[in-house]
């Protein structure tokens, strides 16, 4: 873990596309002031060989939500049964209807998945849009690019636009050319946060 952190880069700016995305409009419909951060790391070709973008994002997701750093928060959210920081958005831009035990998507005729155990998060594929994790995170968007020059991403919203705290994590993978012409992968996690300090 420490080795991975040493190989990461932290900046306080995020991509313009993230701040103009549907996820941003959903979570911050009133355009409150936000705080931003980005952590990035380049993986060598040997680490990403044979893995497509969705598999990389799935591993990224599993590592983030199932890892040791998130373990206390995961336990706290599980103990609170989704009542500590419930996720939900009310802006007109959204077609999400949030219920206490499931998320119904406009156009879907069945409840989406609710995840309460780390073991239920796959590391081979992304979960469906509308999946709720630990009652406090909602998979609001995902995009797997068919163009190698364009990034793939998955967005996880948290909190509520009607509460004092909310935001979004975007996990993104871009294919880049290494110094020896091999294909490497740039992994980034961008996030913005709205809270009372930013309003």
Secondary structure, DSSP 8 states (H G I E B T S, - for coil): -HHHHHT-EEES---HHHHTSHHHHHH-TT----EEEEEEEEE-HHHHTT--HHHHHHHHHHHHHHSSTTHHHHHHHHHTTT-SS--B---TT--EEE-SS-EEETT--S---EE-SGGGS-SSS---TT-EETTTEEEEEEE--SSTTS-EEEEEEEEBTTSSEEEEEEEEEEEEE-TTS-EEEEEEEEEEEEEGGG-
